[in-house]
């Protein structure tokens, strides 16, 4: 409760405590935690009413509409409130908050560093009053592991010359502490950070420019990671990129992902479609980069200038597509266009056309020969697999081969 007093009723010597203020017994003016600043005599005289003046209307803490003033809404002290009248407990909390705001975890690490005796150090000199981490934890009402995390953070910072070593610290002595941002470079609140897995995660986090504690938190809660991936496209995209990078160096993960895709029909179809599009884009890219075309019969020849320019145009359109755009339709259009130009180039070159047909015929002859050679006639004689249709087909094939041989002989004689 705030009490408004007339300034003339306030003694300039000792201010009267507010109703909510505890008794001041036992306090001295030299107290380190709390003191009352005495008003200057000039300020006291200026604040008193001059004789004959009408008393000014007491300012209201509310506006005409009954709403709190903007000053009080912002949390700033009003005319009826002064920081010098604050309760000493509040003053101490404010000071502690200010120390933590400036230094972060260093404020608590200092308490550990100056009060906990390092392992192996004899209890003598300044260390005589120090205690073990276990005893300190019991006094603090927390676990020894938590105390040791602060202890180790201070130890690493001391090795880097950021803070003093344990041996020079005296219990209860304050020193100048580093900024709060520096604390995050040495402290981790998670036990997993000390494991091999945790160290690998921390190293990867530092390489990505983020705090290791963030990465460790995600690694310790896969369910939360799964929920974020399912709910947020941005998180899913980041996870996809990370998996692709990981699979480059993890053959086991490659196998697992391939198996999972092969067992899912929708994914299997999507992979087949993307593979087809990638092959078509590769066909166009090969013409642009190597300046050669592959004919339908399998020949590799120099690409005409017109064909190569058209391939470059389609490839530039494909390269300008965003990752979110489907490339299948564009790849099909580029492939069909370039393939049509390849066929046109073959037909317009007499020598290339003849060679193309010769190569095509020879390829077909090789395939037919290989298929006939794979027929196992011994099985026909040993087992009863004969059917009349088989003989009819072979007779038709013999007749076709005879016609082909005669045509080739006539062509040879004519040439």
Secondary structure, 3 states (H helix, E strand, C coil): CCCCCCHHHCCCCCCCCCCCCCCCCCCCCCCCCCCCCCCCHHHHHHHCCCCCCCCCCCCCCECCCCCECHHHHCCCCCCCCCHHHCCHHHHHHHHHHHHHHHHCCHHHHHHHHHHECCCCCCCCHHHCCCECHHHHHHHHCCCHHHHHHHHHHHHHHHHCCCCCCHHHCCCCCCCCCCCHHHHCCCCCCCHHHHCHHHHHHHHHHHHHCCCHHHHHHHHCCHHHHHHHHHHCHHHHHHHHHHHHHHHCCCHHHHHHHHHHHHCCHHHHHHHHHHHHHHHHHHHHHHHHHHCEEECCCCCEEECCHHHHHHHHHHHHHHHCCCCCCCCHHHHHHHHHHHHHHHHHHHHHCHHHHHHHHHHHHHHHHHHHHHHHHCCCHHHHHHCCCCCHHHHHHHHHHHHHHHHHHHHHHHHHHHC
